[in-house]
Amino acid sequence: MKANRGWRSVLVGCLLALGPGIAVADIGGGPVDRLSSASATPGTGFMLPLAGDQVVLTPFRPPKNRYGTGHRGVDLAGVVGARVLAAGSGTVVFAGLLVDRGVVSVQHAGALRTTYEPVSASVTAGQRVVTGQQIGVLEAGHPSCAPASCLHWGARIDTEYLDPLSLLRPWRVRLLPWDG
């Protein structure tokens, strides 16, 4: 079990180190970057989960430990009723209310799972989806975006959270020395 956890950490670290970064700023901070949504990123098969140009209101801030504080995803500016799209192909593993908000989770290859909230789901658990397929519509109510509305988009491999924007960068494989 420990060995598997080590490999997951290496994989997550590799995903986070890929490609050029996408700079963003908190909602109360300086300028925010606009991201352009297009079709799936060549080489990754992933795309932004909202149509049109998007603004990152709150960037990913990983927790220092499993139960620590942080922001386990990114908040993308949106309008209530906007179509929410599957960022990548996979199987819906959850679509419904979680406490007080609508959540959709999609399981992708390689133990990767993406989550979207607050969303009124148009898909059901067990349903296969493809990149860009509508999975629901944006609802109001994500607390870190009030009074504006936004989509919280998260990604993780098993229990390790990663910046979902890293899914949009071309993946490069880098071999590291083996220490025996």
Secondary structure, DSSP 8 states (H G I E B T S, - for coil): -HHHHHHHHHHHHHHHTSS-------TTSS---EE---S--TTT----SBSS-EEEEE--B--SSTTS--B-SEEEEE-TT-EEE-SSSEEEEEEEEETTEEEEEEE-GGGEEEEEESEEESS-TT-EE-TT-EEEEE-S--GGGTTSEEEEEEEEETTEEE-GGGGGS-----------
